[in-house]
Amino acid sequence: MQKTVRLWAALACFAALAACGAANQKIVVQDFADGSVTDLSITEQITGENDFLFFSIPQKTRFLDGYIKGQITDYSGSPIQGVIVRAVASSGETTNPEDELFGESIGGSSGGNNATTSFDPGVSDTNGFYRIRFVLPIINNIVDVRGRLVFNPGWQQEKTNLGKAYQPQTKESQFHLYYDYKKGRLIYVQGIQRTIVAPALSGLPPKMGGLPGSAPPPPAKPAASAQSQSSGGDQDLFKGFGFGP
């Protein structure tokens, strides 16, 4: 009985020391995210149970919490408010692709327990900046998530229903987030940092007024041919060479 009590006391002491060490550890020592990932923190959640012969203990998983940020502008560089941006992880099980795109979070099992990868959608503010909150499980001291950012995914339906919407110049952008818990190294790579949108109208009267923002520039006109630029077919080819009378 005394051995059992000592064993449980040792386990509790070890857990307290581990938690203290995790709390004192600096989250990021080497930051290669270029300011695109902010407000990082480490949390712990109970994601399952470890069953032993006569008892079971909760299984805890560390998570990396934070935000991915970016900016939405029009073609003139002015910030655009109210554009939705969603993150979709390339790994994980999702039963319905539409739920994956339009749901509040995208989850998939990791590490053989109930730890899931999740993203909350972001909406651009008055300065055009959006923030996507993520909660990513740290498995074997590593976070390695690849996916894509989807810009204003429902713009076509919004255009049909409201007569107006912001059409993104680029619909998606690939991203890769990597974090090493032991080394405190954070790396984030994204294809497009600043996204351009343009107001699009359906031809019907838009509800509640129009949309601010500049439209895309008109396509460049093809250069005129040399023949059209000439004054005539009988132009003197030797003019300017001093062969005149």
Backbone as numpy.savetxt, mean C-alpha at the origin, in Angstrom:
# Nx Ny Nz CAx CAy CAz Cx Cy Cz
5.34 -31.83 44.15 4.51 -30.62 44.15 5.38 -29.36 44.15
6.45 -29.37 44.98 7.33 -28.22 45.05 8.08 -28.03 43.73
8.46 -29.16 43.09 9.14 -29.06 41.80 8.24 -28.42 40.75
6.93 -28.78 40.80 5.98 -28.21 39.84 5.85 -26.71 40.05
5.76 -26.29 41.33 5.64 -24.87 41.63 6.88 -24.12 41.17
8.06 -24.73 41.41 9.29 -24.09 40.98 9.36 -23.97 39.46
8.89 -25.02 38.79 8.90 -25.00 37.33 8.02 -23.88 36.79
6.81 -23.76 37.36 5.91 -22.69 36.91 6.48 -21.31 37.25
7.14 -21.17 38.38 7.74 -19.89 38.74 8.87 -19.53 37.79
9.66 -20.55 37.41 10.76 -20.30 36.47 10.21 -19.88 35.12
9.13 -20.56 34.68 8.52 -20.20 33.40 7.97 -18.78 33.43
7.33 -18.41 34.52 6.78 -17.07 34.65 7.89 -16.02 34.65
9.00 -16.32 35.34 10.12 -15.38 35.38 10.74 -15.23 33.99
10.88 -16.35 33.28 11.44 -16.29 31.93 10.54 -15.49 31.00
9.23 -15.69 31.11 8.30 -14.93 30.27 8.37 -13.45 30.58
8.49 -13.09 31.86 8.57 -11.68 32.24 9.85 -11.05 31.69
10.98 -11.78 31.78 12.23 -11.27 31.25 12.16 -11.10 29.74
11.54 -12.07 29.06 11.41 -11.97 27.61 10.56 -10.78 27.22
9.45 -10.57 27.95 8.58 -9.43 27.65 9.30 -8.13 27.91
10.11 -8.07 28.97 10.86 -6.86 29.28 11.88 -6.57 28.20
12.56 -7.64 27.73 13.53 -7.46 26.67 12.89 -6.98 25.39
11.69 -7.52 25.07 10.99 -7.09 23.86 10.56 -5.65 23.97
10.17 -5.22 25.19 9.72 -3.84 25.35 10.87 -2.86 25.23
12.09 -3.28 25.68 13.23 -2.38 25.65 13.93 -2.38 24.29
13.64 -3.32 23.43 14.31 -3.40 22.14 13.83 -2.28 21.22
14.78 -1.66 20.54 14.42 -0.65 19.56 13.81 -1.34 18.35
12.66 -0.86 17.90 11.92 -1.54 16.84 12.68 -1.50 15.53
13.17 -0.32 15.15 13.89 -0.16 13.88 15.26 0.44 14.15
16.29 -0.28 13.76 17.66 0.21 13.85 18.14 0.70 12.48
17.80 -0.05 11.44 18.13 0.32 10.07 16.82 0.51 9.30
16.58 1.72 8.85 15.32 2.04 8.18 15.61 2.32 6.70
15.16 1.39 5.84 15.28 1.55 4.40 13.91 1.79 3.76
12.95 2.25 4.56 11.59 2.44 4.07 11.39 3.80 3.43
12.35 4.70 3.57 12.30 6.03 2.93 11.05 6.80 3.36
10.65 6.64 4.63 9.52 7.39 5.17 8.15 6.89 4.74
8.10 5.79 3.99 6.81 5.27 3.52 6.10 4.40 4.55
6.82 3.95 5.59 6.24 3.14 6.67 6.51 3.87 7.98
5.45 4.16 8.73 5.58 5.00 9.92 4.82 4.40 11.10
5.04 5.01 12.29 4.31 4.69 13.53 4.35 3.20 13.84
5.55 2.63 13.87 5.70 1.20 14.09 5.65 0.85 15.58
5.10 -0.31 15.87 5.08 -0.83 17.23 5.01 -2.35 17.17
5.44 -2.99 18.27 5.39 -4.44 18.40 4.34 -4.79 19.45
3.40 -5.65 19.09 2.37 -6.10 20.02 2.38 -7.62 20.08
1.73 -8.15 21.10 1.60 -9.60 21.25 0.12 -9.95 21.35
-0.25 -11.04 20.68 -1.63 -11.52 20.73 -1.62 -13.03 20.93
-2.65 -13.51 21.61 -2.82 -14.96 21.77 -3.44 -15.50 20.49
-2.73 -16.38 19.81 -3.17 -16.89 18.51 -3.41 -18.39 18.50
-3.37 -19.03 19.69 -3.61 -20.46 19.75 -3.21 -21.01 21.10
-3.07 -22.33 21.17 -2.68 -23.00 22.41 -1.65 -24.07 22.10
-0.71 -24.27 23.05 0.24 -25.37 23.00 -0.23 -26.43 23.99
-0.59 -27.58 23.48 -1.11 -28.66 24.32 0.02 -29.58 24.77
0.05 -29.84 26.08 1.00 -30.79 26.66 0.21 -31.97 27.23
0.90 -32.82 27.96 0.26 -34.05 28.42 -0.89 -33.78 29.37
-0.69 -32.93 30.35 -1.71 -32.68 31.36 -2.23 -31.24 31.35
-1.69 -30.39 30.52 -2.11 -28.99 30.54 -1.81 -28.37 29.18
-2.30 -27.17 29.00 -2.03 -26.40 27.79 -1.77 -24.95 28.18
-0.94 -24.28 27.42 -0.62 -22.89 27.68 -0.90 -22.07 26.43
-1.28 -20.81 26.59 -1.59 -19.98 25.42 -0.35 -19.79 24.53
-0.59 -19.76 23.25 0.47 -19.49 22.29 0.37 -18.03 21.85
1.45 -17.29 22.06 1.47 -15.88 21.71 2.31 -15.64 20.47
1.88 -14.66 19.70 2.60 -14.29 18.47 2.85 -12.79 18.49
4.07 -12.42 18.12 4.38 -10.99 17.99 3.87 -10.48 16.65
3.41 -9.22 16.65 2.92 -8.58 15.44 3.63 -7.24 15.26
3.88 -6.91 14.01 4.39 -5.59 13.65 3.22 -4.73 13.20
2.95 -3.66 13.95 1.86 -2.73 13.63 2.46 -1.44 13.06
1.76 -0.85 12.12 2.22 0.41 11.56 1.33 0.88 10.44
1.85 1.84 9.66 1.09 2.44 8.57 1.96 2.57 7.33
1.36 2.28 6.18 1.94 2.60 4.89 1.30 3.90 4.42
2.12 4.86 4.01 1.55 6.14 3.61 1.99 6.50 2.19
1.19 7.33 1.55 1.47 7.81 0.20 0.64 9.04 -0.08
0.65 9.48 -1.32 -0.06 10.72 -1.67 -0.82 10.56 -2.98
-1.98 11.23 -3.05 -2.83 11.26 -4.24 -2.90 12.70 -4.73
-2.60 12.92 -6.02 -2.68 14.26 -6.60 -3.37 14.17 -7.96
-3.67 15.35 -8.52 -4.15 15.40 -9.89 -2.96 15.63 -10.82
-3.24 15.88 -12.11 -2.16 16.01 -13.08 -1.34 17.28 -12.89
-1.88 18.26 -12.20 -1.13 19.49 -11.95 -0.36 19.44 -10.64
-0.46 18.33 -9.89 0.25 18.19 -8.63 -0.54 18.64 -7.42
-1.80 19.06 -7.58 -2.62 19.47 -6.45 -3.16 18.25 -5.71
-3.20 18.27 -4.37 -3.69 17.12 -3.60 -5.17 16.88 -3.83
-5.57 15.61 -3.82 -6.96 15.21 -4.01 -7.43 14.46 -2.78
-8.58 14.87 -2.26 -9.13 14.28 -1.05 -10.19 13.23 -1.39
-10.30 12.22 -0.50 -11.40 11.26 -0.60 -11.16 10.07 -1.49
-9.93 9.81 -1.91 -9.62 8.65 -2.75 -9.24 7.47 -1.87
-9.87 6.33 -2.08 -9.64 5.14 -1.28 -8.45 4.37 -1.84
-7.59 3.87 -0.94 -6.46 3.03 -1.31 -6.50 1.78 -0.45
-6.43 0.62 -1.08 -6.48 -0.65 -0.36 -5.23 -1.47 -0.65
-4.80 -2.24 0.36 -3.66 -3.13 0.22 -4.16 -4.57 0.14
-3.60 -5.33 -0.78 -3.96 -6.73 -0.97 -2.69 -7.56 -0.90
-2.59 -8.46 0.07 -1.43 -9.32 0.19 -1.49 -10.41 -0.86
-0.35 -10.74 -1.45 -0.32 -11.76 -2.48 -0.39 -13.16 -1.91
-0.08 -13.34 -0.61 -0.20 -14.64 0.03 -1.40 -14.64 0.96
-1.86 -15.84 1.33 -3.03 -15.95 2.20 -4.21 -16.52 1.47
-5.12 -17.12 2.21 -6.28 -17.76 1.63 -7.48 -16.83 1.70
-8.12 -16.63 0.58 -9.32 -15.81 0.50 -10.34 -16.55 -0.35
-11.54 -16.72 0.15 -12.53 -17.51 -0.57 -13.13 -16.74 -1.74
-13.26 -15.44 -1.60 -13.91 -14.64 -2.62 -13.00 -13.49 -3.02
-12.58 -13.40 -4.30 -11.70 -12.31 -4.70 -12.30 -10.93 -4.44
-13.63 -10.82 -4.54 -14.26 -9.52 -4.28 -14.13 -9.15 -2.81
-14.25 -10.15 -1.91 -14.06 -9.88 -0.50 -12.62 -9.46 -0.23
-11.67 -10.06 -0.96 -10.26 -9.72 -0.78 -10.02 -8.26 -1.12
-10.71 -7.77 -2.14 -10.46 -6.41 -2.61 -11.23 -5.38 -1.82
-12.48 -5.68 -1.47 -13.33 -4.66 -0.87 -13.57 -4.89 0.62
-13.00 -5.95 1.22 -13.19 -6.19 2.64 -12.36 -5.24 3.48
-12.64 -5.22 4.76 -11.92 -4.32 5.66 -10.49 -4.81 5.90
-10.24 -6.09 5.75 -8.89 -6.60 5.95 -8.70 -7.82 5.08
-7.43 -8.13 4.81 -7.09 -9.30 4.02 -6.30 -10.22 4.91
-6.77 -11.40 5.15 -6.11 -12.28 6.11 -5.71 -13.59 5.51
-4.72 -14.22 6.10 -4.27 -15.53 5.70 -3.50 -16.14 6.84
-3.61 -17.46 7.05 -2.93 -18.11 8.16 -1.42 -18.07 7.95
-0.67 -17.91 9.03 0.78 -17.88 8.97 1.33 -18.63 10.17
2.40 -19.41 9.92 3.08 -20.05 11.02 2.31 -21.17 11.67
1.27 -21.69 11.08 0.56 -22.83 11.62 -0.36 -22.48 12.78
-0.68 -21.22 12.99 -1.62 -20.85 14.04 -2.63 -19.88 13.47
-3.31 -19.15 14.35 -4.35 -18.23 13.90 -3.83 -16.82 13.63
-2.51 -16.65 13.54 -1.95 -15.35 13.22 -2.29 -14.98 11.79
-2.81 -13.79 11.58 -3.25 -13.36 10.25 -2.62 -12.04 9.88
-2.48 -11.84 8.59 -2.01 -10.58 8.02 -3.21 -9.74 7.66
-3.27 -8.50 8.12 -4.44 -7.68 7.87 -4.03 -6.26 7.51
-4.84 -5.64 6.65 -4.67 -4.25 6.24 -6.02 -3.55 6.33
-6.00 -2.32 6.84 -7.19 -1.47 6.83 -7.07 -0.49 5.66
-8.17 -0.19 4.98 -8.09 0.75 3.85 -7.75 2.15 4.32
-7.12 2.91 3.43 -6.80 4.30 3.71 -7.57 5.22 2.78
-7.80 6.45 3.22 -8.51 7.47 2.44 -7.66 8.73 2.46
-7.44 9.33 1.29 -6.62 10.53 1.21 -7.30 11.70 1.92
-6.48 12.50 2.63 -7.01 13.65 3.37 -6.92 14.91 2.52
-7.09 16.07 3.16 -7.11 17.33 2.42 -5.76 17.64 1.77
-4.69 17.05 2.28 -3.37 17.22 1.68 -3.01 16.10 0.71
-3.98 15.22 0.46 -3.76 14.13 -0.47 -3.06 12.92 0.11
-2.73 12.94 1.41 -2.01 11.83 2.02 -2.98 10.76 2.52
-2.63 9.50 2.30 -3.40 8.37 2.83 -2.50 7.53 3.73
-3.12 6.82 4.67 -2.41 5.94 5.61 -3.16 4.62 5.68
-2.47 3.54 5.39 -3.03 2.19 5.44 -2.45 1.49 6.66
-3.30 1.16 7.63 -2.82 0.48 8.84 -2.66 -1.01 8.55
-1.55 -1.58 9.04 -1.31 -3.01 8.87 -0.98 -3.65 10.21
-1.31 -4.94 10.31 -0.94 -5.77 11.46 -0.37 -7.05 10.87
0.94 -7.26 11.01 1.63 -8.34 10.32 2.30 -9.25 11.34
2.05 -10.56 11.31 2.68 -11.48 12.27 4.18 -11.62 12.01
4.94 -11.67 13.10 6.38 -11.89 13.02 6.62 -13.38 13.20
6.93 -14.08 12.12 7.12 -15.53 12.12 8.61 -15.81 11.97
9.17 -16.55 12.95 10.60 -16.84 12.96 11.43 -15.55 12.87
10.96 -14.52 13.60 11.63 -13.22 13.70 11.64 -12.44 12.39
10.79 -12.80 11.45 10.79 -12.15 10.14 9.36 -11.80 9.74
9.20 -10.61 9.12 7.98 -10.23 8.40 8.36 -10.08 6.93
7.70 -10.82 6.08 8.01 -10.77 4.64 6.69 -10.83 3.88
6.18 -9.67 3.48 4.86 -9.57 2.86 5.01 -8.88 1.51
4.47 -9.51 0.49 4.39 -8.92 -0.85 2.91 -8.74 -1.20
2.63 -7.74 -1.99 1.24 -7.51 -2.39 1.15 -6.35 -3.36
-0.03 -5.75 -3.39 -0.26 -4.62 -4.28 -1.19 -3.62 -3.61
-0.99 -2.35 -3.94 -1.90 -1.30 -3.53 -2.86 -1.04 -4.68
-4.14 -0.97 -4.38 -5.18 -0.74 -5.38 -5.77 0.64 -5.13
-5.73 1.50 -6.15 -6.14 2.89 -6.00 -7.57 3.09 -6.49
-8.41 3.56 -5.57 -9.82 3.85 -5.87 -10.47 2.71 -6.66
-10.52 1.50 -6.09 -10.94 0.32 -6.87 -12.37 0.39 -7.39
-13.27 1.12 -6.73 -14.66 1.17 -7.17 -15.02 2.39 -7.98
-14.04 2.98 -8.68 -14.31 4.27 -9.35 -15.32 4.12 -10.49
-15.33 2.99 -11.18 -16.26 2.82 -12.30 -17.70 2.72 -11.82
-17.91 1.97 -10.73 -19.25 1.88 -10.16 -19.69 3.22 -9.59
-18.75 3.93 -8.97 -19.06 5.26 -8.43 -19.43 6.23 -9.55
-18.73 6.11 -10.67 -19.03 6.96 -11.82 -20.42 6.68 -12.36
-20.82 5.39 -12.40 -22.15 5.02 -12.88 -23.24 5.51 -11.94
-23.01 5.37 -10.62 -24.04 5.71 -9.65 -24.16 7.21 -9.41
-23.03 7.90 -9.36 -23.03 9.32 -9.01 -22.81 10.24 -10.20
-22.41 9.67 -11.33 -22.11 10.49 -12.49 -20.74 11.11 -12.47
-19.92 10.78 -11.49 -18.59 11.35 -11.36 -17.74 10.42 -10.50
-16.43 10.46 -10.71 -15.50 9.66 -9.92 -14.09 10.08 -10.28
-13.15 9.70 -9.41 -11.74 9.93 -9.70 -11.16 8.67 -10.34
-10.71 8.81 -11.57 -10.11 7.68 -12.29 -8.60 7.68 -12.06
-8.06 6.59 -11.51 -6.61 6.56 -11.27 -5.84 6.37 -12.56
-4.71 7.08 -12.67 -3.86 6.89 -13.82 -3.25 5.48 -13.82
-2.84 5.02 -12.65 -2.34 3.66 -12.47 -3.23 2.98 -11.45
-3.82 1.86 -11.83 -4.79 1.20 -10.95 -4.12 0.47 -9.79
-2.91 -0.08 -9.99 -2.25 -0.87 -8.96 -0.77 -0.53 -8.89
-0.18 -0.83 -7.73 1.25 -0.66 -7.54 1.75 -1.78 -6.64
2.76 -2.51 -7.07 3.32 -3.61 -6.29 4.12 -3.07 -5.11
4.08 -3.82 -3.99 4.90 -3.44 -2.83 5.49 -4.68 -2.17
6.56 -4.47 -1.43 7.22 -5.54 -0.68 7.69 -4.95 0.64
7.20 -5.51 1.74 7.58 -5.06 3.08 8.33 -6.18 3.77
9.55 -5.88 4.24 10.39 -6.87 4.91 10.90 -6.28 6.22
10.80 -7.08 7.30 11.25 -6.63 8.62 11.96 -7.76 9.33
13.17 -7.48 9.82 13.96 -8.43 10.60 13.90 -8.01 12.06
13.23 -8.82 12.87 13.00 -8.44 14.27 14.31 -8.39 15.06
15.21 -9.34 14.85 16.45 -9.38 15.62 17.37 -8.22 15.27
17.48 -7.91 13.98 18.39 -6.86 13.55 17.73 -5.48 13.55
16.40 -5.46 13.67 15.70 -4.18 13.62 15.79 -3.52 12.27
15.79 -4.31 11.22 15.97 -3.80 9.85 14.62 -3.78 9.14
14.26 -2.61 8.61 12.99 -2.44 7.90 13.28 -2.03 6.46
12.69 -2.76 5.51 12.84 -2.45 4.09 11.45 -2.42 3.47
11.18 -1.36 2.71 9.90 -1.24 2.02 10.15 -0.72 0.61
9.60 -1.44 -0.38 9.75 -1.07 -1.78 8.37 -1.00 -2.41
8.10 0.07 -3.13 6.81 0.25 -3.80 7.05 0.79 -5.20
6.26 0.29 -6.16 6.44 0.70 -7.55 6.17 2.16 -7.78
5.07 2.69 -7.24 4.68 4.09 -7.45 4.41 4.71 -6.09
5.10 5.81 -5.77 4.92 6.47 -4.49 3.80 7.50 -4.53
3.72 8.28 -5.62 2.68 9.30 -5.73 1.75 8.93 -6.88
0.46 8.86 -6.58 -0.53 8.41 -7.55 -1.32 9.59 -8.10
-1.55 9.60 -9.40 -2.28 10.68 -10.06 -3.67 10.18 -10.43
-4.68 10.99 -10.13 -6.05 10.69 -10.51 -6.62 11.88 -11.27
-7.66 11.62 -12.04 -8.32 12.68 -12.81 -9.83 12.53 -12.67
-10.57 13.64 -12.57 -12.04 13.55 -12.50 -12.60 12.99 -13.79
-13.53 12.04 -13.65 -14.18 11.41 -14.80 -15.68 11.57 -14.65
-16.36 11.94 -15.72 -17.81 12.13 -15.72 -18.46 11.11 -16.64
-19.68 10.71 -16.29 -20.38 9.68 -17.05 -21.23 10.25 -18.17
-21.35 11.56 -18.27 -22.24 12.18 -19.24 -23.56 12.58 -18.64
-23.89 12.00 -17.47 -25.11 12.36 -16.75 -24.80 13.50 -15.79
-25.80 14.26 -15.39 -25.55 15.34 -14.42 -25.00 14.77 -13.12
-23.82 15.20 -12.67 -23.25 14.65 -11.45 -24.04 15.09 -10.22
-24.16 14.17 -9.26 -24.86 14.47 -8.03 -23.96 15.28 -7.10
-24.54 16.24 -6.44 -23.86 17.06 -5.44 -22.66 17.80 -6.04
-22.79 18.30 -7.26 -21.73 19.11 -7.84 -20.65 18.29 -8.50
-19.65 18.98 -9.07 -18.57 18.31 -9.77 -17.43 17.92 -8.85
-16.28 17.64 -9.46 -15.10 17.22 -8.72 -13.95 18.17 -9.01
-13.21 18.58 -7.99 -12.02 19.40 -8.25 -10.91 18.54 -8.83
-9.95 19.21 -9.45 -8.81 18.50 -10.01 -8.70 18.72 -11.51
-7.48 18.66 -11.99 -7.21 18.90 -13.41 -7.31 17.61 -14.20
-7.76 17.72 -15.44 -7.88 16.58 -16.34 -6.52 16.29 -16.96
-6.36 15.09 -17.54 -5.08 14.78 -18.18 -4.84 15.68 -19.37
-3.58 15.96 -19.67 -3.28 16.84 -20.81 -3.70 16.19 -22.12
-4.08 16.98 -23.13 -4.48 16.39 -24.41 -3.29 15.72 -25.08
-3.55 14.69 -25.87 -2.43 14.01 -26.55 -1.74 14.95 -27.53
-0.44 14.76 -27.67 0.35 15.62 -28.55 -0.02 15.35 -30.00
-0.11 16.43 -30.78 -0.45 16.29 -32.19 0.77 15.81 -32.97
0.57 14.96 -33.99 1.72 14.49 -34.77 2.36 15.64 -35.52
3.67 15.57 -35.67 4.40 16.62 -36.37 4.00 16.65 -37.83
3.91 17.87 -38.36 3.54 18.02 -39.78 4.65 17.49 -40.67
4.26 16.92 -41.79 5.24 16.36 -42.72 6.01 17.47 -43.41
7.16 17.09 -43.91 8.01 18.09 -44.58 7.34 18.65 -45.82
6.52 17.79 -46.47 5.86 18.26 -47.70 4.80 19.31 -47.38
4.04 19.12 -46.26 3.01 20.09 -45.91 3.61 21.40 -45.45
4.83 21.35 -44.89 5.46 22.56 -44.42 6.10 23.37 -45.56
6.34 22.72 -46.70 6.96 23.43 -47.82 5.96 24.37 -48.48
6.44 25.38 -49.13 5.56 26.36 -49.77 5.00 25.86 -51.08
5.60 24.88 -51.67 5.09 24.34 -52.93 6.04 23.33 -53.49
5.54 22.58 -54.49 6.37 21.53 -55.05 7.47 22.06 -55.94
7.36 23.31 -56.46 8.37 23.84 -57.36 9.37 24.73 -56.64
9.52 24.53 -55.30 10.46 25.33 -54.55 11.88 25.09 -55.03
12.65 26.17 -55.14 14.03 26.08 -55.63 14.88 25.38 -54.58
15.38 24.17 -54.88 16.18 23.39 -53.95 17.56 24.00 -53.71
18.02 24.88 -54.65 19.34 25.47 -54.51 19.31 26.87 -53.90
18.12 27.27 -53.43 17.99 28.58 -52.83 18.86 28.67 -51.59
19.61 29.73 -51.47 20.51 29.92 -50.33 21.92 29.48 -50.60
22.17 28.84 -51.72 23.53 28.40 -52.04 24.26 29.38 -52.96
23.62 30.51 -53.33 24.30 31.51 -54.15 24.38 31.19 -55.63
23.45 30.31 -56.10 23.47 29.98 -57.53 22.48 30.83 -58.32
21.93 31.86 -57.73 20.99 32.70 -58.44 21.66 33.59 -59.46
20.86 34.28 -60.29 21.42 35.17 -61.29 22.09 36.35 -60.65
